[in-house]
Amino acid sequence: MGDQFRTDIDQLAAFTKDLQGAQDSLDQVRTALQSVRADQIGTPELDEACDTFQERWKYGNEQIKARIGKLTEGLKQNTESYREVETSLEESFRRAAAAGK
C-alpha cells in the first residue's frame, strides 16, 4: 500500500501558496468592483442588476474565502506533519546506520 501513496511536500506547499494567491485575487477583484457604482453604468434596470450582482458576488466571495482559508490552514498543518515525519524517519535511519557500524 505504501508504494501507491506518495506526497510531494514541496508540491503541497506550492498548492497552499497558490490557494492563498487565489484568495488574494478574489479580494482584489471584489475591491475593484466596489469602486464602480451601479448608477454610473446606465439604465435603471442595468443598475439594479449590477447592484444585485454585487450583493451576490460579495456573499459568494465571502463563502469562497472562508473555504479557501480553512483548506489552506489544513494544508499547512498537513505539510508540517509530513515534514516532521520525514525528518523523524531520516533521523531514525541515521541512528540505525550509526548503530550498525
Protein Blocks (a to p, Z undefined) as FASTA:
>chain_A
ZZmpccdfklmmmmmmmmmmmmmmmmmmmmmmmmpcfklnmpfklmmmmmmmmmmmmmmm
mmmmmmmmmmmmmmmmmmmmmmmmmmmmmmmmmmmmmmmZZ
